[in-house]
């Protein structure tokens, strides 16, 4: 069944491409640019075009008018497995990362990921997740670099804590990132406190992210870096891999945006977290700036743009029933107090009509928004219900 679905997707893609291909004898087009915009923890209904009546995402919604929207797109329910899947075209059983472990120190050489025996209280052998994407994997970035593309990664990585496993070792010539990285540096605001060298651990972050003006929002900075990369490579084909920190914890947000949503009511009575709405507005603005740069530079006809999320929306964090909330360290108390001020006991989002959310194998944890645009090749303003996923990229 899986193979049949996969071939359906492949045939569909070929039919779409062929039906909209240039006429025989036409001048060959330049190699298309590729932009992958990945949102962290964005649920299936977390934008207007996907059904939300509370969040405001005008740029994402407008993008749907120029793209094909896949209504049955799926991810792994956690971030590291999906990110590895996107870059390698392999499922977790093959790339070896079934858990969100990309921020943990890598296992030493020769480590046995499947032990010889199980503990007495464990009924079967359980393989351990790699804490990194193996350098031997041939990634999408390496394939495009070898085809003459300029390659850039901007934002969250979560596929390896230490330098041998950073984006620069996986095919990206330009990279703006830091580690450890399950969430953003500086709780979303500059100064980010990222050092250019050292040992990443806990709050000691290491990488290529530099501080901006005090109070700068990291989502806005990602947009700055993305536009800079696009402008620098306008004359040659490029691959921009923009993996946003929003809307992952610790849920830093612009209070002026949050305040505007605090008095808004969801007509459906489902969503209503003003912090999440604020963060999604910032992510939407970031995406809008990328689209504006592409169009301003006249690259719209030569650019494949993919918009998606790494897993379903988070429905549990900061709720009274969340075990992590009950065991939260004192350092998180101010963040939790801010959450209670604006969101009360609400979880980050609500994935209804889908069940559950991030970290769950129910649809709320695995079903994600996915849109593709390619002028002249993919029919704009259309939808398709073929079962697809990041592995198909």
C-alpha positions as CSV (number, residue, x, y, z in Angstrom):
1,X,0.0,0.0,0.0
2,X,2.8,2.4,0.9
3,X,4.6,1.7,-2.4
4,X,1.3,2.2,-4.3
5,X,0.8,5.6,-2.6
6,X,4.3,6.6,-3.3
7,X,4.0,5.7,-7.0
8,X,0.8,7.6,-7.2
9,X,2.6,10.7,-5.9
10,X,5.4,10.2,-8.4
11,X,3.0,9.8,-11.3
12,X,1.0,12.8,-10.2
13,X,4.2,14.9,-10.1
14,X,5.2,13.8,-13.5
15,X,1.8,14.5,-15.0
16,X,1.7,17.9,-13.5
17,X,5.2,18.8,-14.7
18,X,4.6,17.4,-18.2
19,X,1.2,19.0,-18.7
20,X,2.6,22.4,-17.9
21,X,6.0,22.0,-19.6
22,X,7.2,24.5,-22.2
23,X,6.4,23.7,-25.8
24,X,9.0,21.7,-27.8
25,X,11.7,23.9,-29.2
26,X,11.3,26.6,-26.5
27,X,14.4,28.0,-24.9
28,X,15.4,25.8,-21.9
29,X,14.7,27.6,-18.6
30,X,17.5,28.2,-16.1
31,X,17.8,25.7,-13.3
32,X,15.0,26.6,-10.8
33,X,15.9,28.1,-7.4
34,X,14.6,26.0,-4.5
35,X,13.3,27.5,-1.2
36,X,12.1,25.3,1.6
37,X,10.4,27.2,4.4
38,X,9.8,24.9,7.4
39,X,7.8,26.1,10.4
40,X,8.5,24.4,13.8
41,X,5.4,22.9,15.5
42,X,2.8,24.4,13.2
43,X,-0.4,22.4,13.2
44,X,-2.5,21.4,10.2
45,X,-5.1,24.1,10.9
46,X,-2.8,26.8,12.1
47,X,-3.4,29.2,9.3
48,X,-6.4,30.7,7.6
49,X,-6.3,28.8,4.4
50,X,-6.2,25.5,6.4
51,X,-9.2,26.4,8.5
52,X,-8.2,28.6,11.4
53,X,-10.6,31.5,12.2
54,X,-8.4,32.9,15.0
55,X,-4.8,33.1,13.7
56,X,-4.0,35.7,11.1
57,X,-1.7,34.6,8.3
58,X,-2.3,36.7,5.2
59,X,1.0,35.9,3.5
60,X,0.6,32.1,3.9
61,X,-3.0,32.4,2.8
62,X,-2.0,34.4,-0.3
63,X,0.7,31.9,-1.1
64,X,-2.0,29.2,-1.4
65,X,-3.4,31.1,-4.4
66,X,-0.1,30.6,-6.3
67,X,0.5,27.0,-5.1
68,X,-0.8,23.5,-5.0
69,X,-1.9,22.7,-1.4
70,X,-1.6,19.1,-0.3
71,X,-4.4,18.3,2.1
72,X,-3.0,14.9,3.2
73,X,0.6,15.7,4.0
74,X,2.3,13.8,6.8
75,X,5.4,14.2,8.9
76,X,7.0,12.3,11.8
77,X,5.4,13.6,15.0
78,X,8.7,15.1,16.2
79,X,11.3,17.4,14.7
80,X,14.7,15.7,14.2
81,X,13.2,12.6,12.5
82,X,11.3,14.8,10.0
83,X,14.3,17.1,9.3
84,X,16.5,14.1,8.5
85,X,13.7,12.6,6.4
86,X,13.4,15.9,4.4
87,X,17.2,16.1,3.7
88,X,17.8,12.4,2.9
89,X,14.5,11.0,1.4
90,X,14.7,8.2,4.0
91,X,12.4,7.1,6.8
92,X,13.7,7.1,10.4
93,X,14.3,3.4,10.3
94,X,16.9,4.0,7.6
95,X,18.5,7.3,8.6
96,X,18.5,6.2,12.2
97,X,16.9,9.1,14.0
98,X,13.5,8.2,15.3
99,X,13.7,10.6,18.3
100,X,14.1,14.4,18.6
101,X,17.7,13.9,19.8
102,X,19.6,16.2,17.5
103,X,20.6,18.5,20.4
104,X,22.2,15.8,22.5
105,X,26.0,15.0,22.5
106,X,26.7,12.5,19.7
107,X,27.5,8.9,20.5
108,X,31.1,7.9,20.2
109,X,32.6,6.0,17.3
110,X,31.7,2.3,17.3
111,X,28.6,2.8,19.5
112,X,26.1,-0.1,19.2
113,X,22.7,1.4,18.5
114,X,21.1,-2.0,19.0
115,X,22.4,-3.5,22.2
116,X,23.2,-7.2,22.5
117,X,20.7,-7.7,25.4
118,X,17.8,-5.9,27.0
119,X,17.5,-5.0,30.7
120,X,15.6,-7.5,32.8
121,X,12.5,-5.2,33.0
122,X,12.4,-4.6,29.2
123,X,10.6,-7.2,27.1
124,X,12.5,-6.6,23.9
125,X,15.6,-5.0,22.3
126,X,15.0,-1.4,21.5
127,X,17.3,0.5,19.1
128,X,18.6,3.8,20.2
129,X,18.2,6.9,18.2
130,X,21.3,8.5,16.7
131,X,21.9,12.0,18.0
132,X,23.1,13.3,14.6
133,X,22.6,13.0,10.9
134,X,25.4,10.7,9.7
135,X,27.9,12.6,7.5
136,X,27.8,9.7,5.1
137,X,24.2,10.5,4.1
138,X,24.0,12.2,0.7
139,X,21.6,15.1,1.4
140,X,19.4,17.3,-0.7
141,X,21.9,20.1,-0.1
142,X,24.8,18.1,-1.4
143,X,22.9,17.0,-4.4
144,X,22.0,20.5,-5.4
145,X,25.5,21.8,-4.6
146,X,26.9,19.2,-6.9
147,X,24.5,20.3,-9.6
148,X,25.9,23.9,-9.4
149,X,23.6,25.5,-6.8
150,X,24.6,27.9,-4.1
151,X,23.3,26.4,-0.9
152,X,22.3,28.1,2.4
153,X,20.8,26.9,5.6
154,X,19.2,29.5,7.9
155,X,17.6,28.8,11.3
156,X,17.1,25.7,13.5
157,X,19.1,22.6,12.6
158,X,18.5,20.0,15.3
159,X,20.5,17.3,13.5
160,X,23.8,17.3,15.4
161,X,25.2,19.2,18.4
162,X,28.9,19.4,17.5
163,X,30.7,20.7,14.5
164,X,31.2,17.5,12.6
165,X,27.4,17.3,12.2
166,X,26.6,20.9,11.5
167,X,24.9,22.1,8.2
168,X,28.3,23.1,6.7
169,X,29.3,19.4,6.8
170,X,26.0,18.4,5.1
171,X,26.2,20.4,1.9
172,X,25.4,23.9,3.0
173,X,27.9,26.6,1.9
174,X,26.3,29.3,3.9
175,X,24.8,28.6,7.3
176,X,23.2,30.7,10.1
177,X,22.6,28.5,13.1
178,X,23.5,27.6,16.7
179,X,23.6,24.7,19.1
180,X,22.1,23.2,21.3
181,X,19.0,24.0,19.3
182,X,15.7,22.4,20.3
183,X,14.6,26.0,20.6
184,X,15.9,29.4,19.7
185,X,18.8,31.3,21.2
186,X,18.1,34.1,23.7
187,X,14.5,33.0,24.2
188,X,13.8,34.6,20.8
189,X,15.4,38.0,21.5
190,X,18.8,39.5,21.0
191,X,21.4,39.4,22.5
192,X,21.3,35.7,21.6
193,X,24.5,34.9,23.4
194,X,25.9,32.6,20.7
195,X,29.7,32.1,20.7
196,X,31.7,31.4,17.5
197,X,33.6,28.5,19.2
198,X,33.5,26.3,22.2
199,X,31.5,23.4,23.5
200,X,27.8,23.7,23.1
201,X,25.9,22.6,26.2
202,X,22.8,23.8,28.0
203,X,22.6,27.6,27.7
204,X,26.2,27.8,26.3
205,X,25.3,28.1,22.7
206,X,27.9,27.9,19.8
207,X,27.4,28.6,16.1
208,X,27.3,31.3,13.5
209,X,24.4,33.4,14.8
210,X,25.5,36.9,15.8
211,X,23.7,39.4,18.0
212,X,21.5,42.0,16.5
213,X,20.2,45.2,18.1
214,X,19.0,44.6,21.6
215,X,15.5,43.2,21.5
216,X,15.7,42.1,17.9
217,X,13.3,39.1,17.3
218,X,15.1,36.0,15.9
219,X,12.2,35.3,13.5
220,X,12.8,38.8,12.0
221,X,16.5,38.2,11.8
222,X,16.0,34.9,9.9
223,X,14.0,36.9,7.3
224,X,16.9,39.4,7.1
225,X,19.5,36.6,6.5
226,X,17.2,34.9,4.0
227,X,16.7,38.1,2.0
228,X,20.5,38.7,2.1
229,X,21.1,35.2,0.7
230,X,18.6,35.5,-2.1
231,X,20.0,38.9,-3.1
232,X,23.5,37.6,-3.1
233,X,22.6,34.7,-5.4
234,X,20.1,36.2,-7.7
235,X,22.2,35.5,-10.8
236,X,22.7,31.8,-10.1
237,X,20.5,28.9,-9.0
238,X,20.3,28.6,-5.2
239,X,18.8,26.4,-2.5
240,X,17.6,28.2,0.6
241,X,16.7,26.0,3.5
242,X,14.9,28.3,6.0
243,X,13.9,26.3,9.1
244,X,12.2,28.8,11.4
245,X,12.5,28.7,15.2
246,X,8.8,29.8,15.5
247,X,6.5,28.5,16.8
248,X,8.5,26.3,19.2
249,X,9.1,26.9,22.9
250,X,10.0,28.8,24.9
251,X,7.4,30.9,23.1
252,X,9.0,34.3,23.0
253,X,6.5,36.8,21.4
254,X,6.1,40.4,20.6
255,X,3.8,41.8,23.2
256,X,2.2,44.4,20.9
257,X,1.0,41.6,18.6
258,X,0.0,39.4,21.6
259,X,-2.1,42.2,23.1
260,X,-4.0,42.6,19.8
261,X,-5.1,39.0,19.9
262,X,-5.8,38.9,23.7
263,X,-9.3,40.2,23.2
264,X,-10.1,38.3,20.0
265,X,-12.5,35.4,20.1
266,X,-12.4,32.3,17.8
267,X,-15.8,31.9,16.1
268,X,-15.2,28.1,16.2
269,X,-14.4,28.3,19.9
270,X,-11.3,26.1,19.3
271,X,-8.2,28.2,19.2
272,X,-7.5,31.3,21.3
273,X,-4.0,31.4,22.5
274,X,-2.8,35.0,21.9
275,X,0.9,34.0,22.3
276,X,0.6,31.4,19.6
277,X,-1.3,33.9,17.4
278,X,1.4,36.5,17.9
279,X,4.2,34.1,17.0
280,X,2.4,32.8,13.9
281,X,1.9,36.4,12.8
282,X,5.7,36.9,13.0
283,X,6.4,33.7,11.1
284,X,3.9,34.8,8.5
285,X,5.7,38.1,8.1
286,X,9.0,36.3,7.8
287,X,7.5,34.1,5.0
288,X,6.1,37.2,3.4
289,X,9.5,38.9,3.2
290,X,10.9,35.9,1.5
291,X,8.2,35.9,-1.1
292,X,8.6,39.7,-1.6
293,X,12.3,39.3,-2.2
294,X,11.7,36.6,-4.8
295,X,9.2,38.7,-6.6
296,X,11.1,42.0,-6.3
297,X,14.1,40.4,-7.9
298,X,12.1,38.9,-10.8
299,X,12.8,35.3,-9.7
300,X,9.2,34.2,-9.3
301,X,9.0,32.3,-12.5
302,X,12.3,30.5,-11.7
303,X,11.8,29.4,-8.1
304,X,10.2,26.3,-6.5
305,X,8.8,27.3,-3.1
306,X,7.8,24.7,-0.6
307,X,6.0,25.7,2.6
308,X,5.5,23.1,5.4
309,X,5.8,22.2,9.0
310,X,7.9,19.5,10.8
311,X,5.2,18.0,12.9
312,X,1.7,18.6,14.2
313,X,0.8,21.5,16.5
314,X,1.8,21.4,20.1
315,X,-1.3,20.9,22.3
316,X,0.2,20.0,25.7
317,X,3.0,22.3,26.7
318,X,2.4,24.7,29.7
319,X,-0.9,23.0,30.5
320,X,-1.4,22.0,34.2
321,X,-1.4,18.3,33.1
322,X,1.9,18.5,31.3
323,X,4.6,16.6,33.3
324,X,7.3,18.9,32.0
325,X,5.5,21.9,33.3
326,X,5.1,20.4,36.8
327,X,8.9,19.6,36.8
328,X,10.0,22.9,35.3
329,X,13.2,24.4,36.5
330,X,13.1,27.7,38.4
331,X,14.7,29.4,35.4
332,X,11.5,28.8,33.5
333,X,9.3,30.4,36.2
334,X,9.3,33.8,34.5
335,X,8.5,32.3,31.2
336,X,5.6,30.3,32.7
337,X,4.3,33.4,34.5
338,X,4.3,35.3,31.2
339,X,2.4,32.4,29.6
340,X,-0.2,32.4,32.4
341,X,-0.7,36.1,32.0
342,X,-1.6,35.9,28.3
343,X,-2.7,32.3,27.7
344,X,-3.9,31.0,31.1
345,X,-3.9,27.2,31.2
346,X,-4.3,26.8,27.4
347,X,-1.9,24.7,25.4
348,X,-0.2,26.3,22.5
349,X,-2.8,25.3,19.8
350,X,-5.7,23.1,19.0
351,X,-5.6,20.8,16.0
352,X,-9.3,20.0,15.9
353,X,-10.9,18.2,14.0
354,X,-7.7,16.1,14.2
355,X,-7.0,14.2,17.4
356,X,-4.1,15.1,19.7
357,X,-0.9,16.8,18.6
358,X,2.9,16.9,18.6
359,X,4.6,13.7,19.8
360,X,1.5,11.7,19.1
361,X,0.9,9.2,16.3
362,X,-2.7,10.4,15.9
363,X,-3.4,12.7,13.0
364,X,-3.0,15.8,15.1
365,X,0.7,14.9,15.6
366,X,1.5,13.8,12.1
367,X,-0.6,15.8,9.6
368,X,0.9,19.1,8.5
369,X,0.3,21.9,6.1
370,X,2.2,21.6,2.8
371,X,2.1,23.8,-0.3
372,X,4.3,23.8,-3.4
373,X,4.6,26.6,-6.0
374,X,6.4,26.6,-9.3
375,X,5.2,29.1,-11.9
376,X,4.4,27.4,-15.2
377,X,4.9,23.9,-13.8
378,X,2.4,23.5,-10.9
379,X,-1.1,24.7,-11.4
380,X,-1.8,27.5,-8.9
381,X,-4.7,27.7,-6.5
382,X,-5.3,23.9,-6.6
383,X,-5.5,21.2,-3.9
384,X,-4.5,17.5,-4.0
385,X,-5.4,14.8,-1.4
386,X,-2.6,12.4,-2.4
387,X,-0.8,11.1,0.7
388,X,2.6,12.8,0.6
389,X,5.4,13.7,3.1
390,X,8.8,15.2,3.6
391,X,10.4,12.1,2.3
392,X,9.0,12.9,-1.2
393,X,10.9,16.2,-1.5
